[in-house]
Amino acid sequence: MDSARHWDDAYATKPAESMSWYEEQPAVSLRLLTAASEHAGPVIDVGAGQSRLADALLAAGWSDVTVLDVSAQALAAVTQRLGQHQAALTAVVADLLTWQPTRTYQAWHDRAVFHFLVDPGDRARYLGTATRALAPGGLLVVGAFAPAGPTHCSGLPTARYDTAGIAQQFAPAFTLEHSETERHVTPAGHIQPFTWVALRRRQ
């Protein structure tokens, strides 16, 4: 579990608000999930870390929210933060690349996990898991570093994608419905360009 130690250490040594990926309001994530989902059905946020997306989804009326991360440290902070609302939250501590989903979801969200998968075999495992976890017609929202984004993050190498590149990674199991770019401003004031896609799992 080297990845678990890496991310537990990251969350234990720095406040969440100082990490480069931190955002007070997950506006793009929430908008893409809400705009492309027919209803607030079961949703999973993979690589959730200490993201505030679960808070925003529950506040927006989603009642079946799962957060998955390899870091127990991160998810403990999320459940503690949600307090009385955690009854609608399922926290799963697992490595996404070996996790075996036991149910299906209507929506899958990933902000800044996929770009860490620089090995083609890891990307293939990710695709297989996402395909099994999403119901036919389900929505997959992914945000990954754009071509001008960082080549490394948190001491790890990253892959970078334009819209066509990331859509190709998920074809033919998923079809592209929407894409956009975002200029994420880190707490330190640096710009990180992201490519966002909303894809639909084929029936």
Z-matrix of the N, CA and C atoms (Angstrom, degrees):
N
C 1 1.459
C 2 1.525 1 110.76
N 3 1.328 2 118.20 1 48.71
C 4 1.454 3 121.09 2 179.16
C 5 1.523 4 111.48 3 -59.80
N 6 1.315 5 117.39 4 -38.54
C 7 1.457 6 119.35 5 -179.26
C 8 1.529 7 110.54 6 -66.20
N 9 1.320 8 117.53 7 -35.42
C 10 1.464 9 120.29 8 177.24
C 11 1.520 10 110.59 9 -62.46
N 12 1.319 11 117.01 10 -44.58
C 13 1.469 12 120.22 11 179.08
C 14 1.524 13 110.82 12 -63.51
N 15 1.345 14 115.80 13 -41.72
C 16 1.462 15 120.10 14 -179.56
C 17 1.525 16 110.67 15 -57.88
N 18 1.335 17 116.77 16 -49.80
C 19 1.456 18 119.82 17 -174.85
C 20 1.526 19 112.03 18 -78.37
N 21 1.327 20 118.17 19 -32.89
C 22 1.474 21 119.18 20 173.84
C 23 1.528 22 110.12 21 -60.98
N 24 1.333 23 115.93 22 -43.21
C 25 1.464 24 119.72 23 178.63
C 26 1.527 25 111.12 24 -62.77
N 27 1.339 26 116.01 25 -40.95
C 28 1.459 27 119.86 26 -179.30
C 29 1.531 28 110.89 27 -61.04
N 30 1.329 29 116.24 28 -44.79
C 31 1.460 30 119.39 29 -177.81
C 32 1.526 31 112.29 30 -76.24
N 33 1.329 32 116.90 31 -24.85
C 34 1.464 33 119.95 32 -179.07
C 35 1.522 34 112.20 33 -79.33
N 36 1.328 35 117.05 34 -25.71
C 37 1.466 36 119.77 35 -172.19
C 38 1.517 37 113.89 36 -100.14
N 39 1.355 38 117.81 37 -11.81
C 40 1.462 39 120.35 38 -179.25
C 41 1.522 40 110.07 39 -135.39
N 42 1.321 41 117.87 40 142.52
C 43 1.466 42 119.01 41 172.57
C 44 1.524 43 109.93 42 -66.16
N 45 1.312 44 116.27 43 145.26
C 46 1.464 45 120.66 44 -177.01
C 47 1.522 46 111.71 45 -55.23
N 48 1.348 47 116.36 46 -35.94
C 49 1.470 48 120.60 47 -175.59
C 50 1.518 49 113.41 48 -68.69
N 51 1.345 50 117.90 49 -10.65
C 52 1.458 51 120.57 50 -179.30
C 53 1.527 52 112.56 51 -100.79
N 54 1.324 53 117.99 52 -7.52
C 55 1.461 54 121.06 53 -176.40
C 56 1.520 55 110.72 54 -77.10
N 57 1.304 56 116.15 55 147.50
C 58 1.468 57 120.39 56 -170.88
C 59 1.523 58 112.60 57 -61.42
N 60 1.316 59 118.00 58 -29.53
C 61 1.454 60 120.46 59 -176.48
C 62 1.532 61 113.33 60 -88.99
N 63 1.316 62 117.35 61 0.59
C 64 1.470 63 120.42 62 -175.28
C 65 1.526 64 111.62 63 -65.70
N 66 1.322 65 115.57 64 140.47
C 67 1.459 66 121.82 65 171.39
C 68 1.530 67 107.64 66 -144.75
N 69 1.308 68 115.23 67 131.34
C 70 1.472 69 120.87 68 -178.32
C 71 1.522 70 110.93 69 -64.51
N 72 1.336 71 115.44 70 -41.12
C 73 1.455 72 121.21 71 179.70
C 74 1.526 73 109.15 72 -124.91
N 75 1.336 74 118.69 73 116.85
C 76 1.472 75 120.86 74 -179.74
C 77 1.527 76 111.10 75 -79.21
N 78 1.319 77 116.18 76 64.24
C 79 1.461 78 121.67 77 -169.28
C 80 1.529 79 113.14 78 -62.92
N 81 1.330 80 117.59 79 -46.08
C 82 1.468 81 119.81 80 -178.00
C 83 1.522 82 110.34 81 -65.54
N 84 1.311 83 116.70 82 -45.51
C 85 1.466 84 120.86 83 -179.80
C 86 1.519 85 111.23 84 -57.85
N 87 1.321 86 116.19 85 -49.07
C 88 1.458 87 120.29 86 -176.91
C 89 1.525 88 110.99 87 -65.50
N 90 1.313 89 116.63 88 -40.91
C 91 1.468 90 119.66 89 -179.72
C 92 1.517 91 112.09 90 -64.13
N 93 1.325 92 117.43 91 -44.94
C 94 1.458 93 120.30 92 -178.63
C 95 1.525 94 111.49 93 -67.25
N 96 1.316 95 117.47 94 -40.08
C 97 1.463 96 119.93 95 177.94
C 98 1.520 97 111.14 96 -65.59
N 99 1.308 98 117.26 97 -42.19
C 100 1.457 99 121.30 98 -176.44
C 101 1.523 100 111.82 99 -73.11
N 102 1.326 101 116.99 100 -40.26
C 103 1.467 102 120.66 101 -176.02
C 104 1.518 103 112.56 102 -68.45
N 105 1.331 104 116.98 103 -33.75
C 106 1.465 105 119.88 104 -172.37
C 107 1.521 106 113.49 105 -103.78
N 108 1.326 107 118.31 106 0.37
C 109 1.459 108 121.32 107 179.40
C 110 1.522 109 109.40 108 -102.52
N 111 1.322 110 115.98 109 135.49
C 112 1.459 111 120.11 110 -178.43
C 113 1.531 112 111.13 111 -69.82
N 114 1.313 113 116.75 112 -31.21
C 115 1.458 114 120.43 113 178.53
C 116 1.523 115 107.47 114 -155.48
N 117 1.312 116 114.65 115 169.00
C 118 1.461 117 119.46 116 -177.13
C 119 1.529 118 109.82 117 -82.64
N 120 1.322 119 116.16 118 65.26
C 121 1.455 120 121.35 119 -179.82
C 122 1.511 121 111.65 120 -80.93
N 123 1.330 122 117.18 121 -169.86
C 124 1.463 123 120.53 122 -178.75
C 125 1.521 124 111.99 123 -59.12
N 126 1.319 125 116.56 124 131.45
C 127 1.459 126 122.04 125 -178.93
C 128 1.515 127 109.07 126 -132.13
N 129 1.323 128 116.87 127 144.10
C 130 1.457 129 121.71 128 175.71
C 131 1.524 130 109.61 129 -124.24
N 132 1.321 131 115.07 130 133.99
C 133 1.465 132 122.42 131 176.23
C 134 1.524 133 106.84 132 -108.36
N 135 1.330 134 116.91 133 108.36
C 136 1.466 135 120.46 134 -176.40
C 137 1.529 136 109.54 135 -92.50
N 138 1.323 137 115.43 136 142.41
C 139 1.448 138 119.69 137 -173.89
C 140 1.512 139 110.26 138 64.45
N 141 1.327 140 116.20 139 38.71
C 142 1.463 141 121.24 140 -171.63
C 143 1.517 142 113.17 141 -64.59
N 144 1.342 143 117.41 142 -32.08
C 145 1.454 144 119.47 143 -176.59
C 146 1.519 145 110.53 144 55.60
N 147 1.329 146 116.11 145 -134.75
C 148 1.460 147 120.84 146 177.06
C 149 1.530 148 111.81 147 -104.57
N 150 1.337 149 115.64 148 24.87
C 151 1.457 150 121.31 149 -178.95
C 152 1.531 151 111.47 150 -55.62
N 153 1.335 152 115.57 151 149.99
C 154 1.455 153 122.15 152 176.63
C 155 1.522 154 112.41 153 -92.83
N 156 1.336 155 117.20 154 13.66
C 157 1.454 156 119.37 155 179.39
C 158 1.524 157 111.56 156 -64.78
N 159 1.329 158 118.02 157 -41.05
C 160 1.465 159 119.93 158 179.35
C 161 1.522 160 110.64 159 -58.32
N 162 1.321 161 116.90 160 -42.55
C 163 1.462 162 121.11 161 178.26
C 164 1.529 163 110.20 162 -58.70
N 165 1.342 164 115.67 163 -45.98
C 166 1.460 165 121.01 164 -176.85
C 167 1.531 166 111.14 165 -67.18
N 168 1.332 167 117.28 166 -39.40
C 169 1.465 168 120.57 167 179.33
C 170 1.525 169 110.94 168 -64.77
N 171 1.321 170 116.97 169 -45.27
C 172 1.458 171 120.37 170 179.75
C 173 1.524 172 110.76 171 -63.80
N 174 1.323 173 116.84 172 -39.37
C 175 1.461 174 120.73 173 178.43
C 176 1.525 175 111.92 174 -66.43
N 177 1.357 176 115.99 175 -27.87
C 178 1.464 177 120.88 176 -179.18
C 179 1.527 178 112.99 177 -87.08
N 180 1.332 179 116.84 178 -0.82
C 181 1.457 180 119.73 179 175.19
C 182 1.510 181 116.13 180 108.72
N 183 1.316 182 118.11 181 -1.42
C 184 1.458 183 120.06 182 175.33
C 185 1.531 184 107.53 183 -72.33
N 186 1.315 185 116.28 184 132.79
C 187 1.461 186 119.44 185 -173.01
C 188 1.522 187 113.60 186 -117.10
N 189 1.324 188 117.41 187 2.81
C 190 1.470 189 121.69 188 -178.45
C 191 1.531 190 107.18 189 -139.07
N 192 1.328 191 115.97 190 84.87
C 193 1.463 192 122.46 191 -172.96
C 194 1.533 193 109.25 192 -115.93
N 195 1.320 194 116.45 193 127.81
C 196 1.460 195 122.45 194 175.79
C 197 1.524 196 108.95 195 -114.37
N 198 1.316 197 116.96 196 134.09
C 199 1.467 198 122.04 197 173.14
C 200 1.519 199 108.00 198 -116.91
N 201 1.314 200 115.87 199 132.48
C 202 1.458 201 121.74 200 -178.77
C 203 1.517 202 109.35 201 -124.97
N 204 1.320 203 115.72 202 133.59
C 205 1.457 204 120.18 203 176.05
C 206 1.519 205 108.70 204 -157.37
N 207 1.315 206 116.07 205 153.96
C 208 1.456 207 120.88 206 177.25
C 209 1.521 208 111.57 207 -76.23
N 210 1.322 209 117.06 208 -16.60
C 211 1.459 210 122.02 209 -176.85
C 212 1.526 211 111.54 210 -96.18
N 213 1.329 212 115.95 211 110.38
C 214 1.460 213 120.33 212 174.55
C 215 1.521 214 110.40 213 -63.91
N 216 1.322 215 116.32 214 -33.23
C 217 1.468 216 121.79 215 179.32
C 218 1.520 217 110.64 216 -59.14
N 219 1.321 218 117.07 217 -44.98
C 220 1.460 219 121.57 218 -178.19
C 221 1.520 220 111.66 219 -66.83
N 222 1.321 221 117.05 220 -46.34
C 223 1.457 222 119.67 221 -176.20
C 224 1.521 223 112.17 222 -70.21
N 225 1.325 224 117.78 223 -31.04
C 226 1.462 225 120.29 224 175.48
C 227 1.526 226 110.21 225 -61.70
N 228 1.328 227 116.57 226 -38.28
C 229 1.460 228 120.33 227 178.76
C 230 1.525 229 110.98 228 -66.54
N 231 1.340 230 117.15 229 -38.08
C 232 1.466 231 120.81 230 179.77
C 233 1.523 232 110.69 231 -65.53
N 234 1.336 233 117.64 232 -48.48
C 235 1.461 234 120.22 233 -178.16
C 236 1.525 235 111.03 234 -64.54
N 237 1.322 236 116.90 235 -37.33
C 238 1.459 237 119.74 236 177.57
C 239 1.529 238 110.74 237 -65.56
N 240 1.322 239 116.25 238 -40.86
C 241 1.462 240 120.62 239 -178.60
C 242 1.530 241 111.70 240 -64.61
N 243 1.347 242 116.71 241 -36.67
C 244 1.453 243 120.56 242 -176.22
C 245 1.523 244 112.69 243 -75.64
N 246 1.313 245 117.50 244 -20.99
C 247 1.457 246 120.90 245 174.40
C 248 1.514 247 113.30 246 54.32
N 249 1.336 248 117.38 247 -121.03
C 250 1.453 249 122.11 248 -174.30
C 251 1.526 250 112.96 249 -67.29
N 252 1.333 251 117.64 250 -16.06
C 253 1.463 252 120.73 251 -178.98
C 254 1.530 253 112.49 252 -85.78
N 255 1.333 254 116.78 253 -3.95
C 256 1.456 255 118.43 254 -174.64
C 257 1.525 256 113.31 255 -70.49
N 258 1.337 257 118.77 256 -7.93
C 259 1.461 258 120.84 257 176.76
C 260 1.524 259 111.45 258 -63.43
N 261 1.331 260 116.38 259 -28.12
C 262 1.471 261 121.05 260 179.20
C 263 1.521 262 111.99 261 -89.80
N 264 1.339 263 116.76 262 4.83
C 265 1.468 264 121.84 263 -175.53
C 266 1.523 265 110.39 264 -114.50
N 267 1.329 266 115.85 265 136.82
C 268 1.457 267 122.12 266 171.13
C 269 1.521 268 108.02 267 -114.42
N 270 1.317 269 116.86 268 122.49
C 271 1.464 270 121.67 269 179.42
C 272 1.523 271 109.13 270 -104.95
N 273 1.329 272 116.27 271 126.49
C 274 1.462 273 122.30 272 -178.76
C 275 1.524 274 108.68 273 -120.27
N 276 1.330 275 116.51 274 114.52
C 277 1.465 276 121.13 275 175.17
C 278 1.524 277 107.33 276 -90.76
N 279 1.329 278 116.62 277 109.68
C 280 1.461 279 121.00 278 -176.08
C 281 1.514 280 110.23 279 -163.72
N 282 1.320 281 115.17 280 155.33
C 283 1.461 282 122.06 281 170.56
C 284 1.520 283 106.94 282 -81.91
N 285 1.308 284 117.40 283 118.49
C 286 1.456 285 121.67 284 -175.87
C 287 1.524 286 112.65 285 -55.13
N 288 1.328 287 117.36 286 -31.41
C 289 1.463 288 120.71 287 -175.49
C 290 1.522 289 113.19 288 -76.20
N 291 1.330 290 117.51 289 -15.04
C 292 1.474 291 120.38 290 177.51
C 293 1.531 292 111.66 291 -119.43
N 294 1.313 293 117.16 292 -4.66
C 295 1.464 294 121.76 293 -178.96
C 296 1.523 295 111.12 294 -65.44
N 297 1.335 296 115.87 295 138.86
C 298 1.457 297 121.83 296 177.38
C 299 1.535 298 108.38 297 -114.06
N 300 1.319 299 118.56 298 105.67
C 301 1.465 300 120.38 299 -178.95
C 302 1.524 301 111.33 300 -63.10
N 303 1.319 302 115.56 301 139.87
C 304 1.470 303 121.12 302 -179.57
C 305 1.525 304 111.33 303 -109.00
N 306 1.315 305 117.23 304 3.99
C 307 1.459 306 122.25 305 178.34
C 308 1.522 307 107.80 306 -151.75
N 309 1.320 308 116.55 307 176.51
C 310 1.459 309 120.24 308 177.31
C 311 1.524 310 109.95 309 -116.57
N 312 1.324 311 114.46 310 158.54
C 313 1.454 312 122.77 311 -177.26
C 314 1.519 313 109.64 312 -125.70
N 315 1.335 314 115.23 313 158.46
C 316 1.457 315 120.62 314 174.77
C 317 1.524 316 111.99 315 -87.72
N 318 1.336 317 116.28 316 -21.36
C 319 1.467 318 119.80 317 -179.01
C 320 1.521 319 110.13 318 -146.28
N 321 1.325 320 115.06 319 144.64
C 322 1.467 321 124.73 320 179.77
C 323 1.522 322 106.82 321 -126.90
N 324 1.321 323 116.95 322 130.17
C 325 1.458 324 121.23 323 -179.61
C 326 1.524 325 109.94 324 -124.37
N 327 1.315 326 115.84 325 136.75
C 328 1.463 327 122.28 326 178.82
C 329 1.518 328 108.30 327 -144.76
N 330 1.310 329 115.24 328 110.18
C 331 1.462 330 120.29 329 172.42
C 332 1.523 331 107.86 330 -112.29
N 333 1.345 332 115.00 331 107.82
C 334 1.470 333 121.78 332 172.50
C 335 1.516 334 114.78 333 75.48
N 336 1.342 335 116.88 334 32.88
C 337 1.472 336 120.09 335 167.56
C 338 1.525 337 109.34 336 -106.46
N 339 1.336 338 115.98 337 -49.54
C 340 1.459 339 119.73 338 -172.30
C 341 1.523 340 112.24 339 -57.49
N 342 1.326 341 118.14 340 -33.32
C 343 1.472 342 118.05 341 -177.11
C 344 1.531 343 112.89 342 -71.77
N 345 1.342 344 117.64 343 -11.83
C 346 1.467 345 119.15 344 174.21
C 347 1.537 346 112.48 345 -81.16
N 348 1.312 347 117.55 346 -10.55
C 349 1.463 348 120.97 347 -176.38
C 350 1.528 349 109.40 348 -88.13
N 351 1.312 350 115.56 349 84.19
C 352 1.461 351 120.43 350 -177.38
C 353 1.523 352 111.97 351 -85.61
N 354 1.320 353 117.67 352 -11.65
C 355 1.467 354 122.15 353 179.44
C 356 1.534 355 109.48 354 -94.45
N 357 1.348 356 118.39 355 128.83
C 358 1.470 357 120.22 356 -179.03
C 359 1.526 358 113.11 357 -57.84
N 360 1.338 359 117.40 358 -34.62
C 361 1.455 360 120.12 359 178.37
C 362 1.515 361 111.92 360 -64.46
N 363 1.328 362 117.19 361 -38.41
C 364 1.463 363 120.73 362 177.22
C 365 1.525 364 111.05 363 -66.60
N 366 1.332 365 117.00 364 -38.29
C 367 1.463 366 119.49 365 177.81
C 368 1.526 367 110.75 366 -66.09
N 369 1.322 368 117.03 367 -37.14
C 370 1.471 369 120.39 368 178.17
C 371 1.530 370 110.50 369 -65.43
N 372 1.335 371 117.04 370 -39.66
C 373 1.464 372 119.90 371 177.83
C 374 1.528 373 110.73 372 -65.72
N 375 1.315 374 116.38 373 -40.16
C 376 1.461 375 120.92 374 177.42
C 377 1.532 376 110.17 375 -59.55
N 378 1.319 377 116.53 376 -48.46
C 379 1.453 378 120.89 377 -179.29
C 380 1.523 379 111.14 378 -59.62
N 381 1.329 380 116.74 379 -43.48
C 382 1.458 381 120.07 380 179.30
C 383 1.513 382 112.10 381 -61.65
N 384 1.317 383 116.58 382 -42.22
C 385 1.462 384 120.49 383 179.81
C 386 1.517 385 111.32 384 -66.71
N 387 1.330 386 116.80 385 -44.64
C 388 1.462 387 120.28 386 179.19
C 389 1.523 388 111.47 387 -61.93
N 390 1.318 389 116.83 388 -38.99
C 391 1.461 390 121.11 389 179.96
C 392 1.524 391 110.65 390 -65.48
N 393 1.326 392 116.71 391 -41.30
C 394 1.469 393 119.91 392 179.21
C 395 1.521 394 111.90 393 -71.13
N 396 1.330 395 116.81 394 -34.52
C 397 1.461 396 120.16 395 -174.36
C 398 1.520 397 112.91 396 -78.58
N 399 1.323 398 117.84 397 -25.99
C 400 1.466 399 120.78 398 -177.38
C 401 1.522 400 111.32 399 -93.92
N 402 1.317 401 115.65 400 135.42
C 403 1.450 402 120.33 401 173.88
C 404 1.532 403 109.41 402 -67.63
N 405 1.342 404 118.36 403 152.16
C 406 1.464 405 119.76 404 174.86
C 407 1.525 406 110.52 405 -53.38
N 408 1.314 407 116.20 406 133.21
C 409 1.449 408 121.27 407 -175.50
C 410 1.512 409 113.93 408 84.51
N 411 1.333 410 117.16 409 -0.82
C 412 1.456 411 121.59 410 -179.14
C 413 1.524 412 112.07 411 -70.63
N 414 1.316 413 114.69 412 161.50
C 415 1.463 414 122.45 413 -175.63
C 416 1.521 415 110.87 414 -101.15
N 417 1.332 416 116.40 415 136.45
C 418 1.454 417 122.68 416 174.98
C 419 1.522 418 108.45 417 -122.14
N 420 1.330 419 116.25 418 118.08
C 421 1.463 420 122.46 419 179.45
C 422 1.522 421 108.09 420 -111.98
N 423 1.323 422 116.60 421 123.65
C 424 1.466 423 121.65 422 -178.24
C 425 1.525 424 109.25 423 -130.48
N 426 1.321 425 115.73 424 132.11
C 427 1.455 426 122.63 425 171.28
C 428 1.516 427 109.04 426 -117.72
N 429 1.323 428 116.95 427 121.68
C 430 1.470 429 122.38 428 -177.68
C 431 1.521 430 109.25 429 -135.40
N 432 1.325 431 116.33 430 159.81
C 433 1.452 432 119.90 431 179.42
C 434 1.522 433 111.32 432 -56.55
N 435 1.308 434 115.93 433 134.55
C 436 1.459 435 123.10 434 176.00
C 437 1.529 436 109.56 435 -76.96
N 438 1.340 437 118.18 436 170.62
C 439 1.468 438 120.55 437 -177.75
C 440 1.524 439 114.60 438 -53.27
N 441 1.316 440 118.28 439 -31.28
C 442 1.468 441 120.60 440 179.42
C 443 1.524 442 112.41 441 -91.57
N 444 1.328 443 117.01 442 7.52
C 445 1.456 444 121.03 443 -178.75
C 446 1.511 445 112.79 444 -76.58
N 447 1.333 446 116.87 445 177.85
C 448 1.472 447 121.39 446 -177.17
C 449 1.520 448 112.27 447 -64.43
N 450 1.311 449 115.97 448 146.19
C 451 1.462 450 121.31 449 175.51
C 452 1.529 451 111.17 450 -85.21
N 453 1.338 452 117.01 451 -14.26
C 454 1.462 453 122.25 452 177.80
C 455 1.527 454 108.72 453 -142.24
N 456 1.321 455 115.96 454 150.29
C 457 1.457 456 121.32 455 175.98
C 458 1.521 457 108.16 456 -149.24
N 459 1.306 458 117.30 457 134.41
C 460 1.464 459 122.77 458 -178.76
C 461 1.531 460 111.35 459 52.83
N 462 1.326 461 116.44 460 35.14
C 463 1.452 462 121.47 461 177.97
C 464 1.514 463 114.85 462 79.64
N 465 1.334 464 118.31 463 7.02
C 466 1.466 465 122.07 464 -177.52
C 467 1.530 466 110.38 465 -118.73
N 468 1.340 467 117.43 466 146.54
C 469 1.466 468 120.06 467 177.45
C 470 1.522 469 110.80 468 -70.22
N 471 1.319 470 116.50 469 152.68
C 472 1.457 471 121.33 470 179.29
C 473 1.526 472 110.59 471 -129.48
N 474 1.324 473 114.50 472 155.98
C 475 1.464 474 122.04 473 168.86
C 476 1.524 475 107.32 474 -98.67
N 477 1.334 476 117.14 475 156.03
C 478 1.459 477 121.25 476 -178.18
C 479 1.529 478 109.29 477 -131.03
N 480 1.329 479 115.76 478 145.10
C 481 1.462 480 120.24 479 -169.71
C 482 1.523 481 112.13 480 -137.84
N 483 1.344 482 114.98 481 143.65
C 484 1.452 483 120.48 482 161.16
C 485 1.530 484 106.86 483 -94.53
N 486 1.322 485 116.84 484 -179.21
C 487 1.468 486 119.95 485 -176.81
C 488 1.517 487 112.31 486 -59.39
N 489 1.341 488 116.63 487 -47.97
C 490 1.461 489 120.06 488 -178.13
C 491 1.523 490 110.96 489 -62.79
N 492 1.320 491 116.70 490 -38.87
C 493 1.451 492 120.04 491 -177.85
C 494 1.511 493 113.11 492 -65.35
N 495 1.312 494 116.59 493 -43.01
C 496 1.464 495 118.50 494 -178.50
C 497 1.525 496 110.96 495 -75.65
N 498 1.334 497 118.04 496 -35.45
C 499 1.464 498 120.50 497 177.29
C 500 1.519 499 110.46 498 -62.84
N 501 1.326 500 116.27 499 -37.65
C 502 1.469 501 120.44 500 179.39
C 503 1.527 502 111.19 501 -63.95
N 504 1.320 503 117.01 502 -33.88
C 505 1.458 504 120.44 503 -179.85
C 506 1.529 505 111.66 504 -63.08
N 507 1.329 506 116.65 505 -28.44
C 508 1.464 507 120.59 506 -175.24
C 509 1.528 508 113.43 507 -103.69
N 510 1.328 509 117.72 508 -1.62
C 511 1.462 510 121.47 509 176.52
C 512 1.530 511 109.25 510 -80.04
N 513 1.346 512 117.45 511 150.63
C 514 1.464 513 128.31 512 -1.55
C 515 1.530 514 114.03 513 -93.18
N 516 1.330 515 118.36 514 6.06
C 517 1.466 516 119.90 515 -177.09
C 518 1.522 517 112.24 516 -68.33
N 519 1.357 518 116.98 517 -24.94
C 520 1.452 519 121.56 518 -177.60
C 521 1.523 520 110.02 519 -129.91
N 522 1.315 521 115.93 520 145.95
C 523 1.460 522 120.85 521 176.77
C 524 1.527 523 109.12 522 -114.29
N 525 1.316 524 115.57 523 143.05
C 526 1.460 525 122.13 524 -177.38
C 527 1.525 526 110.57 525 -76.59
N 528 1.345 527 116.30 526 130.11
C 529 1.465 528 121.25 527 175.87
C 530 1.529 529 112.40 528 -111.40
N 531 1.326 530 116.83 529 -30.35
C 532 1.458 531 119.56 530 -174.70
C 533 1.522 532 108.85 531 -158.63
N 534 1.330 533 115.59 532 148.94
C 535 1.463 534 120.07 533 173.72
C 536 1.524 535 108.74 534 -147.79
N 537 1.315 536 115.59 535 155.48
C 538 1.460 537 121.36 536 175.58
C 539 1.522 538 108.50 537 -161.95
N 540 1.318 539 115.44 538 168.11
C 541 1.456 540 120.41 539 176.67
C 542 1.530 541 108.99 540 -115.43
N 543 1.320 542 115.03 541 153.91
C 544 1.462 543 121.98 542 179.68
C 545 1.525 544 109.06 543 -135.64
N 546 1.306 545 116.46 544 140.72
C 547 1.459 546 121.78 545 173.20
C 548 1.527 547 107.36 546 -104.42
N 549 1.323 548 114.78 547 91.43
C 550 1.464 549 119.97 548 -179.61
C 551 1.528 550 109.60 549 -75.89
N 552 1.319 551 115.79 550 128.43
C 553 1.460 552 121.46 551 177.34
C 554 1.527 553 108.25 552 -98.54
N 555 1.322 554 116.93 553 117.69
C 556 1.456 555 121.26 554 -178.56
C 557 1.530 556 109.87 555 -72.89
N 558 1.343 557 117.91 556 163.29
C 559 1.465 558 120.10 557 176.62
C 560 1.530 559 113.25 558 -56.34
N 561 1.340 560 116.93 559 -25.67
C 562 1.459 561 120.62 560 178.63
C 563 1.532 562 112.39 561 -84.85
N 564 1.343 563 116.65 562 -2.45
C 565 1.455 564 120.48 563 177.54
C 566 1.520 565 114.97 564 92.48
N 567 1.327 566 118.54 565 6.68
C 568 1.463 567 121.30 566 178.44
C 569 1.533 568 110.20 567 -84.61
N 570 1.329 569 116.07 568 152.95
C 571 1.458 570 122.21 569 178.83
C 572 1.530 571 109.31 570 -97.02
N 573 1.333 572 115.92 571 128.73
C 574 1.464 573 121.86 572 173.74
C 575 1.525 574 108.02 573 -121.33
N 576 1.342 575 118.12 574 108.94
C 577 1.463 576 119.99 575 178.66
C 578 1.533 577 110.87 576 -74.56
N 579 1.313 578 116.46 577 133.42
C 580 1.466 579 123.33 578 177.28
C 581 1.520 580 110.38 579 -117.47
N 582 1.321 581 115.79 580 145.66
C 583 1.461 582 122.50 581 166.32
C 584 1.518 583 107.52 582 -103.90
N 585 1.323 584 116.43 583 126.89
C 586 1.456 585 122.34 584 178.24
C 587 1.523 586 109.83 585 -111.96
N 588 1.320 587 115.90 586 138.28
C 589 1.463 588 120.54 587 174.77
C 590 1.538 589 109.81 588 -134.06
N 591 1.312 590 115.33 589 146.79
C 592 1.459 591 122.69 590 168.99
C 593 1.514 592 106.37 591 -116.69
N 594 1.321 593 116.44 592 120.74
C 595 1.463 594 121.93 593 -176.28
C 596 1.531 595 108.96 594 -123.09
N 597 1.308 596 115.26 595 152.40
C 598 1.455 597 120.61 596 -178.76
C 599 1.532 598 109.57 597 -113.77
N 600 1.322 599 114.75 598 130.96
C 601 1.468 600 119.20 599 177.84
C 602 1.522 601 108.28 600 -71.57
N 603 1.318 602 115.04 601 131.22
C 604 1.467 603 119.92 602 -178.68
C 605 1.522 604 110.63 603 -64.64
N 606 1.333 605 114.95 604 148.66
C 607 1.453 606 120.54 605 179.10
C 608 1.530 607 111.37 606 -69.22
